[in-house]
Amino acid sequence: MREFEDEIRGLSSEEVAAAQAAGDANADAGTKTRSVKDILRDNVCTLFNLVNVILFAFVLITGSLQNGLFMIVIVVNTAIGIVQEIRSKQITDQLSIVASSKAKVIRDGVRGEVPLEELVRGDCIVLGRGDQIPCDSTVLTGTANVDESLLTGESDLIPKAQGAQLMSGSFVNSGTVVARVDHVGAENYAAKISAEAKAQKDINSEIMTSLNNIIKFVSIIIFPVGLLLFGSMFWANGVEFNQAILSSVAALVGMVPEGLILLTSTVLALAVIRLSKHRVLVQQLYCIETLAHVDTLCLDKTGTITSGAMEVQGLTLLGDASAREEGDAEQEAISALVSIAAADPDANETGKAILAWAETLNVQPVAASAYVPFSSDRKWSGATLPPGAVGKGADGGAEAAPGAAGADASRSQGASYVMGAGQFVLGEGFAAVADQVEAAAEHARVLVLARVQGFDGERIVGTPQPIAFVAIRDQIRTSAAETIGYFCEQGVDVKVISGDDPRTVSGIAQQVGVPHADRFIDATTLDTDEKIVRAVSQYSIFGRVKPEQKKAFVVALQDAGHTVAMTGDGVNDTLALKQADCSVAMAAGSDAARNVAQLVLVDNDFASMPKVVAEGRRSINNLQRSASLFLVKTLFSMVLAALFILLPWQYPYQPIQMTLISAFTIGLPSFVLALEPNRDRIKGHFLENVVVKSIPGAVTVVLAVLAVNAWGYLGVGLDHAQVSTLCVLLTAWIGVNLIFRVSMPFTPIRIALIIVVVVGTIAGAALFPNLFAISAFVDSMWTIIAVVGIAAVVLFNVLYGALDRWHAARQAVLV
């Protein structure tokens, strides 16, 4: 290549400077992770935080700092979100660091290196084996085989010669070329594909949607209700100003499920930590939940089912070789194949597969006395091996072409062989073995080995005689079948989407147990949206898929009501990854795919996916159980706030009392229950499941509070402090009953939890009465708490049992 480089001077320094001044430099147009500033803004500036800050400000007006302790939960929740996202950003950025960030260029006739972002339009770049093409370019001289799989999804190597177009993001697999940069920055092919993926995707999470809907609803009513409640107490009922503010804030704080937000963030953050131990990077907290809901999984073949490497599937003898003694024929074929592959100093994936196969057979290559390298025009390579080097029958099998120059000399030097595409190696003689070769080609790449008389330069001398063909396939990950089997057992529909030939994809899919893998279609025939919609419901295997079609497949599945997960590793996958409900990328894939994906498999092992599903189930099922404890407080706070606007009594709680109730009957048990193992399948919808379990407790609290206020004020003449104390203790008691029900079936940990909750609540009220505004008991209070407490237990259990049976019957009908 040096001789070609000498003929190319490239741009001059003046031309480079002019291009840079004109904005024709290769400014980085890649997909980027969010900045720390954006992460801080999005986590701090939320409606949830705003509501709580306003409530905290009202508490500060009264000077009662202990009633502002609820803000600790808000700060911790925000911190968890910030830390998790920054951690994810840092790891993703580290994955984007490449070993070489410079391009080889020729400028002023001198070869040098410059940073990728300093390339300009018109630059002459030198690209060799392993180099990633930085910009769309045109080959000026040289030849190379290029891997465009990250862009197109097709794993076949594409030969490139003078005048050929090179797409940014692809890799040079073998050969060397000098190319002229045509496009820079956002004009590049890879940049155009990934441009749509740059924007941050809205989070698709049932839990988050449910929580946001609760917060939005509460935010709409909270301040009007607060003002009316304050006005009712301060102006209508003559409650002192500070007490009216604290009671109003207590009602409003009770409406906001701040602990549930914290619990959700904490549980998912802990799931992220556990998954990181399995080499899974979670870039978006709620995707753990989404994956657990997925019912359709779209797999990209390359990098997911297959490793990206090649392996030899088997050797089949042909023609006269099959009639010879089998051991001798195989020995000759294997030795010839291995020796041709070893003769290439720049072996591609096919050559590497043959050499790896030879190692398993303990076959050593023979040093070739002559070698004809592979050419994309000829589609074969060949070698002459020393006499007797490859076994019996290796000499003299081919007929010499009369008068062919160099034929006799080649024959005297030993046996000559060619390896390549059957049609090109055998010519007209391919018809005799076509059926056998093409049958194998349905599920693998097939290379035909033939014996020839010799070589005249780069021409075959004599009529090639077929010896054998070797089938080479994509290397299937050892864990692929087990992982796909797991998803099938879970009722997930698996579809394989690839840029490769659909027959090849179907064959690989059948090997790993994809259901209905024999149903395949060539996506080039799907030229309308209507055809795509029909195809996604009828087929499981899609080949020759274009990048924009992958997204269309995902959209069609979503429109049909499916929750879709998509795996991929290339730029060609980014649009589909962004569209999918849950997106998974391989760390070894493109930057664009990694940055768009919600999950990144750091060790590129698809076998980690069941662990993510298990974590999702554990998180969601436990959150549903724990969330009911929080929603009880939200529901009864809203109802009581509305009622006490009309009633002639002061709202019975203060913020610090809500803290006592929340800490022992909500916070502690919810965290313990949320961290337990749980792999049950997810049933129903999050909000419905939670509300059904919350209603009995909320209704019981409302009726108990009304009974205590009426009996206390009207019946025995208790003051506000005494009524408030009874309301706090009865609310805690009803909370204990809910914990009792959601803890079934009992385990030692759950029994211990109930004991701690009861003892902790009593101890808090008894040891810190002033802090929690707990009044001393008088005789009438014992009567009230006993009667109302017993009635509350009966009512709660009747309501809980009835709603539980109704909900179970409803879910059975829906299933």
C-alpha positions in Angstrom: 0.0 0.0 0.0 2.9 2.3 0.5 3.5 2.5 -3.2 0.0 3.7 -3.7 0.2 6.2 -0.8 3.3 7.7 -2.5 1.1 8.6 -5.5 -1.4 10.4 -3.2 -0.5 13.7 -1.7 -3.8 14.4 0.0 -4.8 17.9 1.1 -2.3 20.7 1.8 -2.1 22.4 5.1 -3.8 25.4 3.6 -6.7 23.3 2.3 -7.2 21.7 5.7 -7.3 25.1 7.4 -9.8 26.4 4.9 -12.0 23.4 5.4 -11.9 23.8 9.1 -12.8 27.5 8.8 -15.7 26.6 6.5 -17.1 24.2 9.1 -16.2 21.1 7.1 -14.5 19.3 10.0 -15.7 16.0 11.5 -17.4 17.5 14.6 -18.5 14.8 16.9 -22.1 13.9 16.0 -22.4 10.8 18.1 -25.1 10.0 20.5 -24.1 11.3 24.0 -25.2 10.5 27.5 -26.9 13.2 29.4 -24.7 15.8 31.1 -24.4 15.9 34.9 -26.2 19.3 34.8 -29.2 17.7 33.0 -29.3 14.9 35.5 -29.3 17.2 38.4 -32.0 19.4 36.9 -34.3 16.6 36.0 -34.0 15.0 39.5 -34.3 18.2 41.5 -36.8 20.2 39.5 -39.8 17.9 39.8 -43.4 18.6 40.6 -43.1 16.2 43.6 -40.2 18.1 45.1 -41.9 21.5 44.4 -45.0 20.5 46.4 -43.0 19.3 49.3 -40.7 22.3 49.4 -43.8 24.6 49.5 -45.2 22.5 52.4 -41.9 22.7 54.2 -41.8 26.5 53.8 -45.2 26.7 55.5 -43.9 24.6 58.4 -40.9 26.9 58.7 -43.3 29.8 59.1 -44.5 28.3 62.4 -41.0 27.7 63.7 -41.8 24.0 64.4 -38.8 22.4 62.8 -39.6 18.9 64.1 -42.7 19.0 61.9 -40.5 19.4 58.8 -38.8 16.0 59.2 -40.7 14.7 56.2 -38.2 16.6 54.0 -35.5 14.1 54.8 -37.3 11.5 52.8 -37.5 14.0 49.8 -33.8 14.7 49.9 -32.8 11.0 50.2 -35.1 10.1 47.3 -33.6 12.9 45.1 -30.1 11.8 46.0 -30.7 8.2 45.0 -32.0 9.2 41.6 -29.0 11.5 41.0 -26.3 9.1 42.2 -27.8 6.2 40.1 -28.0 8.2 36.9 -24.5 9.7 37.3 -23.1 6.3 38.0 -24.7 4.9 34.9 -23.4 7.8 32.8 -19.9 7.3 34.0 -19.8 3.6 33.2 -21.4 4.2 29.7 -18.9 6.9 29.0 -16.1 4.5 29.9 -17.5 1.9 27.6 -17.3 4.5 24.7 -13.6 5.0 25.1 -11.9 3.3 22.1 -8.3 2.1 22.0 -7.4 4.4 19.1 -9.1 7.8 18.7 -7.0 8.9 15.8 -7.2 8.5 12.1 -4.2 7.8 9.7 -4.2 10.6 7.0 -2.1 11.7 4.1 -1.5 15.5 4.0 1.1 17.3 2.0 2.2 13.9 0.8 3.1 12.8 4.3 1.4 10.1 6.3 0.4 11.0 9.9 -2.3 10.7 12.5 -4.9 13.2 13.6 -7.8 13.1 16.1 -11.1 11.9 14.4 -12.7 15.2 15.0 -10.0 17.0 13.1 -10.7 15.1 9.8 -12.0 17.4 7.1 -13.9 16.9 3.9 -11.5 15.8 1.2 -8.9 14.3 3.5 -7.2 11.1 2.3 -7.3 8.5 5.1 -5.5 5.1 5.2 -7.6 2.2 6.5 -6.3 -1.2 7.4 -7.5 -4.4 9.1 -9.4 -3.6 12.3 -9.9 0.1 11.6 -13.4 1.6 12.1 -14.3 3.9 9.2 -14.6 7.3 10.8 -16.4 9.1 7.9 -18.3 8.2 4.7 -15.6 7.9 2.1 -14.7 6.7 -1.4 -11.9 4.3 -2.0 -9.1 5.8 -4.1 -6.9 2.8 -4.3 -6.4 -0.7 -2.7 -8.9 -3.4 -1.8 -10.5 -4.5 1.4 -13.3 -6.6 2.9 -15.6 -4.5 5.1 -17.8 -5.6 7.9 -21.0 -3.5 7.7 -23.0 -5.5 10.2 -23.3 -2.7 12.8 -25.0 -0.6 10.1 -26.9 -3.1 8.0 -27.2 -6.1 10.2 -25.8 -8.3 7.4 -22.8 -10.3 8.6 -21.4 -11.0 5.1 -18.1 -9.2 4.4 -18.5 -6.6 1.6 -15.5 -6.4 -0.9 -14.4 -2.8 -1.6 -12.2 -1.6 -4.4 -11.4 1.6 -6.2 -14.5 3.8 -6.4 -16.5 1.9 -3.8 -18.3 3.7 -1.0 -17.3 3.2 2.6 -19.9 3.9 5.3 -18.9 5.4 8.6 -19.3 3.0 11.5 -18.3 -0.1 9.5 -15.0 -2.0 10.0 -12.2 -3.1 7.7 -11.9 -6.9 8.1 -9.0 -7.4 5.8 -6.9 -5.5 3.2 -5.9 -1.9 3.1 -7.3 1.1 1.2 -6.7 4.8 0.8 -10.0 6.6 0.8 -11.2 10.2 0.4 -13.5 11.6 3.1 -16.9 12.6 1.5 -19.0 13.4 4.5 -18.2 14.8 8.0 -20.1 15.1 11.3 -23.8 14.9 11.0 -23.7 14.1 7.3 -22.2 10.7 7.9 -24.5 7.6 7.4 -24.1 6.4 11.0 -24.9 9.9 12.3 -28.0 10.1 10.2 -29.3 6.7 11.5 -28.5 7.5 15.1 -29.8 11.2 14.9 -33.3 10.2 15.8 -32.0 8.2 18.8 -30.3 11.2 20.3 -33.3 12.6 22.0 -34.0 11.1 25.4 -36.9 8.7 25.4 -39.8 9.1 27.7 -39.8 6.5 30.4 -42.3 3.7 29.8 -43.1 2.4 33.3 -46.5 1.4 34.7 -45.2 2.1 38.3 -43.9 5.5 37.3 -47.0 6.4 35.4 -49.2 5.3 38.3 -47.1 7.4 40.8 -47.0 10.4 38.5 -50.8 10.2 38.1 -51.2 10.1 41.8 -48.8 13.1 42.3 -50.6 15.1 39.5 -54.0 14.4 41.0 -52.8 15.3 44.5 -51.0 18.4 43.2 -54.2 19.6 41.6 -56.3 19.3 44.7 -53.7 19.8 47.4 -53.5 23.6 47.6 -57.2 24.3 47.2 -58.0 21.7 49.8 -55.2 23.1 52.0 -56.5 26.6 51.8 -60.1 25.6 52.5 -59.0 23.4 55.4 -56.9 26.2 56.9 -59.8 28.7 56.4 -62.2 26.4 58.0 -60.0 25.9 61.1 -58.6 29.4 61.4 -61.6 31.6 60.6 -64.6 29.3 61.1 -63.5 27.3 64.1 -61.1 29.7 65.8 -58.0 27.5 65.7 -54.8 29.3 66.5 -52.8 30.4 63.4 -49.7 28.1 63.8 -51.9 25.1 64.8 -54.1 25.7 61.8 -51.0 25.7 59.5 -49.5 22.6 61.0 -52.8 20.7 60.8 -53.3 21.8 57.2 -49.7 20.8 56.3 -50.3 17.4 58.1 -53.3 16.7 55.9 -51.4 17.7 52.7 -48.3 15.8 53.6 -50.4 12.7 54.2 -51.8 13.0 50.7 -48.3 12.9 49.1 -46.9 9.4 49.0 -43.3 10.6 49.5 -42.3 7.4 51.1 -43.6 5.4 48.2 -41.4 7.4 45.8 -38.4 6.8 48.0 -39.2 3.1 48.4 -39.5 2.7 44.6 -36.3 4.4 43.9 -34.5 2.5 46.7 -35.8 -0.9 45.6 -34.9 -0.4 42.0 -31.5 1.1 42.9 -30.8 -2.1 45.0 -31.9 -4.2 42.0 -29.4 -2.2 39.9 -26.6 -3.0 42.4 -27.5 -6.7 42.4 -27.6 -6.8 38.6 -24.2 -5.0 38.3 -22.7 -8.0 40.0 -23.9 -10.0 37.0 -22.3 -7.6 34.6 -25.5 -5.8 33.7 -25.5 -2.0 33.5 -28.9 -0.5 34.2 -29.1 3.0 32.6 -32.7 3.7 33.4 -34.2 2.5 36.7 -37.7 1.7 35.6 -36.6 -0.6 32.7 -36.2 -3.4 35.2 -40.0 -3.2 35.8 -40.7 -2.9 32.0 -38.7 -6.0 31.1 -40.7 -8.0 33.7 -43.9 -7.0 31.8 -42.5 -7.8 28.3 -44.5 -10.3 26.3 -42.6 -10.1 23.0 -38.8 -10.2 22.7 -37.1 -9.1 19.4 -33.6 -10.5 19.1 -30.9 -9.3 16.8 -29.1 -12.5 15.6 -25.6 -11.2 15.5 -24.2 -10.5 18.9 -27.2 -11.9 20.7 -27.8 -15.5 19.6 -24.4 -15.6 17.9 -21.1 -14.2 19.2 -20.1 -12.5 16.0 -17.3 -15.1 15.4 -17.4 -18.0 13.0 -17.0 -21.7 13.5 -16.7 -24.8 11.3 -19.8 -26.9 11.3 -18.5 -29.8 9.4 -16.7 -31.2 6.4 -18.3 -33.2 3.5 -16.3 -35.1 0.9 -17.2 -34.6 -2.8 -16.6 -36.3 -6.1 -13.8 -38.8 -6.4 -12.6 -38.0 -2.8 -15.7 -39.5 -1.4 -14.9 -42.8 -3.1 -11.4 -42.9 -1.6 -10.5 -44.3 1.8 -12.3 -41.9 4.1 -9.4 -41.2 6.5 -7.0 -40.3 3.7 -9.6 -38.1 1.9 -10.4 -36.2 5.1 -6.8 -35.8 6.0 -6.0 -34.3 2.6 -9.0 -32.0 2.7 -8.4 -30.8 6.3 -4.7 -30.2 5.8 -5.3 -28.3 2.5 -8.0 -26.1 4.0 -5.9 -25.3 7.1 -2.8 -24.6 5.1 -4.6 -22.2 2.7 -6.0 -20.4 5.7 -2.6 -20.2 7.4 -1.0 -18.9 4.3 -3.0 -15.7 4.6 -1.0 -13.3 6.9 -4.2 -11.2 7.4 -6.8 -13.9 8.0 -10.4 -12.9 8.1 -13.1 -14.4 10.3 -13.5 -17.4 7.9 -9.8 -18.1 8.0 -9.8 -17.8 11.8 -12.6 -20.3 12.1 -10.7 -22.9 10.0 -7.6 -22.4 12.0 -9.5 -22.7 15.3 -11.1 -25.9 13.9 -7.6 -27.3 13.1 -6.5 -26.8 16.6 -9.3 -28.9 17.9 -8.2 -31.7 15.5 -4.5 -31.2 16.3 -3.8 -30.6 12.7 -0.8 -28.4 11.9 -0.8 -26.2 8.7 1.8 -27.0 6.0 3.9 -24.0 4.8 2.8 -23.2 1.3 5.4 -23.0 -1.4 3.1 -20.7 -3.4 0.0 -18.7 -2.4 -2.7 -16.9 -4.3 -4.5 -14.5 -1.9 -8.2 -14.1 -1.8 -9.7 -11.6 -4.2 -13.2 -10.3 -4.1 -13.4 -10.6 -7.9 -12.2 -14.3 -8.0 -13.8 -15.2 -4.7 -11.2 -17.9 -4.0 -7.7 -18.3 -2.6 -5.2 -21.0 -3.3 -1.9 -22.5 -2.3 0.6 -25.0 -3.5 1.9 -27.4 -0.8 5.1 -29.4 -0.8 4.9 -33.0 -2.3 3.4 -35.5 0.1 2.5 -32.9 2.6 -1.2 -33.6 2.6 -1.6 -37.4 2.4 -2.2 -40.1 -0.2 -3.8 -39.3 -3.5 -3.0 -35.6 -3.3 -0.8 -35.6 -6.4 -1.9 -35.6 -10.0 -5.7 -35.5 -9.7 -6.4 -32.5 -12.0 -6.0 -32.5 -15.7 -3.5 -30.0 -16.9 -4.5 -27.4 -19.5 -2.4 -28.1 -22.5 0.4 -25.6 -23.0 -0.4 -23.7 -19.8 2.7 -21.8 -18.7 4.0 -22.9 -15.4 1.8 -25.9 -15.0 4.5 -28.5 -15.1 6.6 -26.5 -12.7 3.7 -26.2 -10.2 3.0 -29.9 -10.4 6.6 -30.9 -9.7 6.5 -28.6 -6.6 3.6 -30.5 -5.0 -0.2 -30.4 -4.8 -2.2 -27.2 -5.4 -5.6 -26.4 -4.0 -8.2 -23.6 -4.2 -10.8 -22.7 -1.6 -13.8 -20.4 -2.1 -17.3 -20.0 -3.5 -18.4 -23.1 -5.4 -19.5 -21.4 -8.5 -16.2 -19.5 -8.8 -14.0 -22.4 -7.9 -15.6 -25.1 -10.1 -17.1 -23.0 -12.9 -19.3 -25.2 -15.1 -18.3 -28.2 -12.9 -20.3 -26.8 -10.0 -23.5 -28.2 -11.5 -22.4 -31.7 -10.5 -22.3 -30.9 -6.8 -24.8 -27.9 -6.7 -27.6 -29.7 -5.0 -25.4 -31.0 -2.2 -23.7 -27.7 -1.7 -26.8 -25.5 -1.8 -28.6 -27.8 0.7 -25.9 -27.1 3.2 -25.8 -23.4 2.3 -29.3 -23.0 3.6 -28.0 -22.9 7.2 -24.3 -22.1 6.8 -21.7 -20.5 4.6 -20.1 -23.1 2.3 -16.6 -23.1 0.9 -15.7 -25.6 -1.7 -12.1 -27.1 -1.8 -10.8 -28.3 -5.1 -7.5 -29.8 -6.3 -6.0 -28.0 -9.3 -3.0 -28.6 -11.5 -1.3 -25.4 -10.4 -1.4 -21.7 -10.9 -0.4 -19.4 -13.6 -0.1 -16.1 -11.8 -3.6 -15.7 -10.3 -5.2 -18.1 -12.8 -6.1 -21.7 -12.1 -4.3 -24.2 -14.3 -6.2 -27.3 -15.2 -9.8 -28.4 -14.5 -10.5 -28.1 -10.7 -11.6 -31.4 -9.1 -13.9 -31.0 -6.1 -12.6 -32.7 -3.0 -14.9 -31.5 -0.2 -16.9 -28.6 1.1 -16.7 -27.1 4.6 -19.7 -25.5 6.2 -19.0 -22.5 8.4 -21.6 -20.9 10.5 -21.9 -18.1 13.0 -20.7 -19.2 16.4 -23.8 -19.7 18.6 -23.5 -18.6 22.2 -23.5 -21.6 24.5 -26.2 -19.9 26.7 -28.5 -18.9 23.8 -30.7 -22.0 23.8 -31.2 -22.0 27.6 -31.9 -18.2 27.7 -34.4 -18.4 24.9 -36.0 -21.4 26.5 -36.5 -19.4 29.7 -38.3 -16.7 27.9 -40.5 -19.2 26.1 -41.4 -20.8 29.4 -42.4 -17.4 30.7 -44.9 -16.9 27.9 -42.7 -14.4 26.0 -43.0 -14.6 22.2 -39.5 -14.6 20.7 -38.8 -13.1 17.2 -35.5 -12.9 15.5 -34.7 -9.9 13.3 -31.6 -9.8 11.2 -30.1 -8.4 8.1 -28.8 -11.8 7.0 -30.4 -14.3 4.6 -33.7 -15.5 6.2 -32.8 -19.1 5.6 -29.6 -18.8 7.5 -31.3 -16.9 10.3 -34.0 -19.6 10.4 -31.5 -22.4 10.7 -29.7 -20.7 13.6 -33.0 -19.9 15.3 -34.0 -23.6 15.1 -30.7 -24.7 16.6 -31.4 -22.6 19.7 -35.0 -23.6 20.1 -36.9 -20.5 18.9 -40.6 -21.5 18.5 -41.9 -21.5 14.9 -38.4 -20.8 13.6 -39.4 -22.5 10.3 -41.7 -19.5 9.7 -39.4 -17.0 8.0 -39.8 -14.1 5.6 -37.5 -11.9 3.5 -38.2 -8.4 4.7 -37.4 -6.9 1.3 -40.9 -8.1 0.3 -42.5 -6.1 3.1 -42.8 -2.8 1.3 -45.9 -1.4 3.0 -47.0 -0.9 6.6 -49.9 -3.2 6.1 -47.6 -6.1 5.0 -45.4 -5.5 8.1 -48.5 -5.6 10.4 -49.5 -8.9 8.9 -46.0 -10.3 9.0 -45.3 -9.6 12.6 -48.3 -11.7 13.6 -47.5 -14.6 11.3 -43.8 -15.0 11.3 -41.1 -15.4 13.9 -38.0 -15.0 11.7 -37.2 -11.9 9.6 -34.2 -11.7 7.3 -32.8 -9.0 5.1 -34.2 -6.4 7.4 -33.3 -2.7 6.9 -32.7 -0.5 10.0 -35.9 1.5 9.4 -37.9 -1.7 9.2 -36.7 -2.9 12.6 -38.4 0.1 14.1 -41.5 -0.5 12.0 -41.7 -4.1 13.4 -41.5 -2.8 16.9 -44.2 -0.2 16.3 -46.5 -2.8 14.7 -46.1 -5.1 17.7 -46.8 -2.2 20.1 -49.9 -1.2 18.1 -51.1 -4.7 18.5 -51.0 -4.3 22.3 -47.6 -6.0 23.0 -45.0 -4.9 25.4 -41.8 -5.2 23.3 -38.2 -5.7 24.3 -35.5 -5.3 21.7 -31.8 -6.4 21.8 -29.1 -5.1 19.4 -25.6 -3.9 19.2 -25.3 -1.9 16.0 -26.1 1.5 14.7 -28.7 -0.2 12.5 -30.5 -1.2 15.8 -30.7 2.3 17.4 -34.1 3.3 16.0 -35.7 0.1 17.1 -34.0 0.2 20.5 -35.3 3.6 21.1 -38.8 2.7 20.1 -39.0 -0.5 22.1 -40.5 -0.6 25.6 -37.3 -2.1 26.9 -34.0 -1.9 25.0 -30.9 -4.0 25.6 -27.5 -3.5 24.0 -24.2 -5.3 24.1 -21.2 -3.4 25.5 -19.1 -4.5 22.5 -21.6 -2.8 20.1 -21.7 0.7 18.8 -21.8 3.8 21.0 -25.1 4.8 19.5 -26.7 1.5 20.5 -25.2 1.6 24.1 -26.3 5.1 24.7 -29.9 4.5 23.6 -30.3 1.2 25.4 -31.8 1.1 28.9 -29.8 -2.1 29.7 -26.2 -2.8 28.7 -24.8 -6.3 29.0 -21.2 -5.5 29.9 -19.9 -9.0 29.2 -22.0 -9.2 26.0 -23.8 -12.3 27.4 -27.5 -12.6 26.7 -27.7 -15.2 29.5 -27.9 -12.3 32.0 -31.4 -11.4 30.8 -33.3 -13.9 33.0 -31.6 -12.3 36.0 -33.0 -9.0 35.0 -36.5 -10.5 34.7 -36.1 -12.1 38.1 -35.1 -8.7 39.6 -38.0 -7.0 37.9 -40.5 -9.5 39.4 -39.0 -9.3 42.8 -39.1 -5.5 42.7 -42.7 -5.1 41.3 -44.4 -7.8 43.3 -42.8 -6.5 46.5 -43.5 -2.9 45.7 -47.2 -3.7 45.0 -47.4 -5.3 48.4 -45.6 -2.4 50.2 -47.3 0.3 48.2 -50.7 -0.5 49.6 -49.3 0.7 53.0 -48.5 4.1 51.6 -51.7 4.5 49.6 -53.8 3.9 52.7 -52.3 7.2 54.1 -52.9 9.0 50.8 -56.5 7.9 50.6 -57.6 8.6 54.1 -55.7 11.9 54.2 -57.6 13.1 51.1 -61.0 12.0 52.4 -60.4 13.4 55.9 -59.1 16.7 54.6 -62.3 17.1 52.5 -64.5 16.1 55.4 -62.8 18.4 58.0 -63.4 21.4 55.8 -67.1 20.9 56.6 -66.8 19.6 60.1 -66.5 21.9 63.1 -63.4 20.2 64.5 -59.6 20.7 64.0 -57.9 18.3 61.7 -56.7 15.5 64.1 -53.0 15.1 63.0 -49.8 17.1 63.0 -46.9 16.5 60.5 -44.7 15.0 63.2 -47.5 12.5 64.2 -47.8 11.5 60.5 -44.0 10.9 60.7 -44.5 8.5 63.6 -47.3 6.6 61.8 -45.3 6.5 58.6 -42.1 5.4 60.2 -43.4 2.3 62.0 -46.6 1.2 60.2 -45.5 2.2 56.6 -41.8 2.9 56.1 -40.1 0.1 58.1 -42.5 -2.7 57.0 -42.6 -1.6 53.4 -38.8 -1.7 53.1 -38.5 -5.1 54.7 -41.2 -6.6 52.6 -39.9 -5.0 49.4 -36.5 -6.6 49.7 -37.7 -10.2 50.1 -37.1 -12.8 47.3 -40.1 -13.0 45.0 -40.1 -14.6 41.5 -43.9 -14.9 41.0 -45.3 -13.9 37.7 -46.7 -10.4 37.6 -50.5 -10.3 37.5 -52.9 -7.4 36.8 -52.0 -3.7 36.9 -49.9 -2.0 39.5 -52.3 0.8 40.5 -55.4 -1.5 40.6 -53.6 -4.1 42.6 -52.4 -1.5 45.1 -55.6 0.4 45.5 -57.6 -2.7 46.1 -55.5 -3.6 49.1 -55.5 0.1 50.3 -59.2 0.8 50.3 -60.1 -1.4 53.3 -57.5 0.3 55.5 -58.3 3.8 54.3 -62.1 3.3 54.8 -61.5 1.9 58.3 -59.3 4.8 59.3 -61.8 7.4 58.1 -64.7 5.8 60.0 -62.5 5.3 63.1 -61.4 8.9 63.1 -64.9 10.2 62.6 -66.1 8.0 65.4 -63.4 9.1 67.8 -64.0 12.8 67.0 -67.7 12.5 67.5 -67.4 10.4 70.7 -64.6 12.4 72.1 -65.9 16.0 71.5 -69.6 15.4 71.7 -69.8 12.3 74.0 -67.1 12.8 76.8 -65.8 16.3 76.2 -62.2 15.5 75.3 -59.9 18.3 74.1 -58.1 18.4 70.7 -54.8 16.9 72.1 -56.6 13.9 73.5 -58.7 13.3 70.4 -55.6 13.7 68.3 -53.8 11.1 70.4 -56.6 8.6 70.0 -56.7 9.1 66.2 -52.9 8.6 65.9 -52.9 5.4 67.9 -56.0 3.9 66.1 -54.5 4.8 62.7 -51.3 3.0 63.7 -53.4 0.0 65.0 -55.2 -0.3 61.6 -51.9 0.0 59.9 -50.7 -3.0 62.0 -53.7 -5.0 60.8 -52.9 -4.2 57.2 -49.3 -5.3 57.7 -50.6 -8.5 59.2 -52.7 -9.3 56.1 -50.0 -8.4 53.5 -47.4 -10.5 55.4 -49.3 -13.7 54.8 -48.0 -16.4 54.6 -46.0 -15.8 57.7 -42.2 -16.3 57.8 -39.9 -15.7 60.8 -38.9 -12.4 59.3 -42.5 -11.2 58.9 -43.5 -12.3 62.4 -40.4 -10.4 63.8 -41.4 -7.4 61.7 -44.9 -7.2 63.1 -43.5 -7.4 66.7 -41.0 -4.6 65.9 -43.8 -2.4 64.4 -46.1 -2.8 67.5 -43.3 -2.3 70.0 -41.7 0.6 68.1 -45.0 2.5 67.8 -45.9 2.0 71.5 -42.3 2.9 72.5 -42.2 6.0 70.4 -45.5 7.3 71.8 -44.6 6.4 75.4 -41.0 7.6 75.4 -41.4 10.8 73.3 -44.9 12.1 74.0 -43.9 15.7 73.7 -42.1 15.2 70.3 -45.1 13.3 68.9 -47.7 15.4 70.6 -49.1 12.4 72.5 -51.5 13.4 75.4 -51.8 11.5 78.7 -54.7 9.1 78.8 -57.8 9.6 80.9 -60.3 6.8 81.7 -62.7 7.7 78.9 -59.9 7.4 76.3 -59.3 3.8 77.2 -62.9 3.0 76.6 -63.0 4.7 73.2 -59.7 3.1 72.0 -60.9 -0.3 73.0 -64.3 -0.2 71.5 -63.3 1.6 68.3 -60.2 -0.5 68.0 -62.1 -3.8 68.1 -64.8 -2.5 65.7 -62.0 -1.3 63.3 -60.4 -4.8 63.2 -63.7 -6.4 62.4 -64.6 -3.9 59.7 -61.1 -4.0 58.2 -61.0 -7.7 57.8 -64.5 -7.9 56.4 -63.7 -5.3 53.7 -60.3 -6.8 53.0 -61.6 -10.3 52.5 -64.5 -9.1 50.3 -62.3 -7.0 48.0 -59.6 -9.7 47.9 -62.1 -12.2 46.6 -63.5 -9.8 44.1 -60.0 -8.9 42.8 -59.0 -12.6 42.5 -62.1 -13.3 40.5 -61.5 -10.3 38.2 -58.0 -11.4 37.5 -59.1 -14.9 36.7 -61.6 -13.6 34.2 -58.9 -11.3 32.6 -56.4 -14.1 32.3 
